[in-house]
Amino acid sequence: MEIIASPLGPRMLILTTSIGKMESIFQEKIPRATGKRIREHQTGRWLLQEGLKKWGIHNLSHLEVRRTKERAPYLEWIEGTWQRHPLPDISISHCKNAAVVCLIEPGFHVGIDIEPFDRTIQSNAFDMMAKGKELEMLYTYPEKALEIWTKKEAILKAKKLGMHMNPREIDLNDLDLELVTFTKDDILVSIAWQPVTEVSKNSEDVLIEEIHSKMLENPDFKVGC
């Protein structure tokens, strides 16, 4: 396992390691998955587990990985543990024989994507990821395709939209988030991040807010035990 230097900005932790058979508290069963896909999942979740320890969160049994309706993973305290302090946002990626996880401080969403530096994207796929002048540029400079792809993948992850947003609609010259791309050994890495615009609440947050509201309305209000 290796720590990758984080870009300037909010607190981040980026970890990478080789794909392998690993176990973690966060791994899930993936029906009908190939052995390769299972190892990728196991490695990513193991990196997440180790990253959270390095972040300073050690009561991992109180945590679970959930998914939005767009299938974007996020961390949440298990209901009944009554943990309320904010959690980092997460993003996981893998390619070839490497996996990577990125954690970012609460208040931000992050997306990370990695691709082998020698991967070639065929020209018949260009119109699936670009349009207009960007598409024309790709036909002229096809070697730029991989960089554009990783950038857009990272952006989709940071926006928690996955493939529910068409990458052709992303204008890399007019972004509302931060984006960096760099190489690490033989891997191309793109990281995107942006401030959270809406804070999600679990049922315990809602209950506590309701109790607090009733106590403000009625000083004699008490919670039975």
Summary of the structure (lengths in Angstrom):
residues: 225
radius of gyration: 20.2
end to end distance: 46.8
largest distance: 73.5
contacts: 615
relative contact order: 0.14
helix: 34%
strand: 26%
